[in-house]
C-alpha cells in the first residue's frame, strides 16, 4: 500500500530581493512522523514555515506545497 504524504514540499525556491533563501527544498511528512527544523540565524527556517502555512507572501518563489491527505476516496 502506497503511503500518502500529509505535508509535501517540492522544489521550493524563495528569496527576498536578490537573496536566495531557499533553493530547491523538497521533503514529505507522513502520518506519525515528527519534523524538526534546525539551523543558524538567517538560514530560512521562518521563511520555510511562513511559506508552508501561507502566512507571508514571499516576493518570489517557485515550487509547490500541499497539506492534508487530499479528497476522500
N, C-alpha and C positions, 0 to 999 in steps of 0.2 A: 504494500500500500504506500502510495506516494504522500509524503508529508507536505502540508501547505504552510508556508511562512505566515506568521501573524503580522510581522513587520518586514518589509523588503525595501532595501535601498539599492538602486542600480546606477552605476556610473555617475554619481553625484559630483558635480563641479560647481563651486560657488566662490565668490570673492567680493571684495569691496574696492571700488575704483580700479586700479591696476594691480592690486594684490590678489593672488590666488590663495584662497584659504583652504578649500577642499578640492582635491584633484583626483577624480575618478574613484570615489569611495563607493564600495559595494559590500553589502552584507545582508544576511537573512536572520531573523529571530523566530524560532519555533516555540510552540506551546511548551511551557515548563522551563525554558531557558532564562537565564538572568544575564543581562548585559551590563558591563562596567565600562565607562569611558574615562580613560586616564590620559593625561598629557600636560605639558608645560603651559605656562601663560601664553595666550595668543595663538595656540595651535589649531583652534577650530572646534573645540568641544561645544561651546554655546551655539556657534553657528550651525553645527550639525543638528543639535536639539531643536533650535528655532525652526529650521527647515522641516524637520520631521513633524512638528505639530502645527506648522503654518502660522506661527506667532509673528514672524517678521518677514516682510518682503525683502528678499536679497536683491541687490542691484542687478546682478546677472547670475544665472545658474543654468545648468543642464542636467539631464538625467531624470530619474523618477523615484518616487517613494510611495509605498502603499501600506495601509494598515488594516488589520482585520482579516477574517477568513474569506471575505467575498460573499457573494449572494448564496443563499441556502439552496441546495440542490435536492 
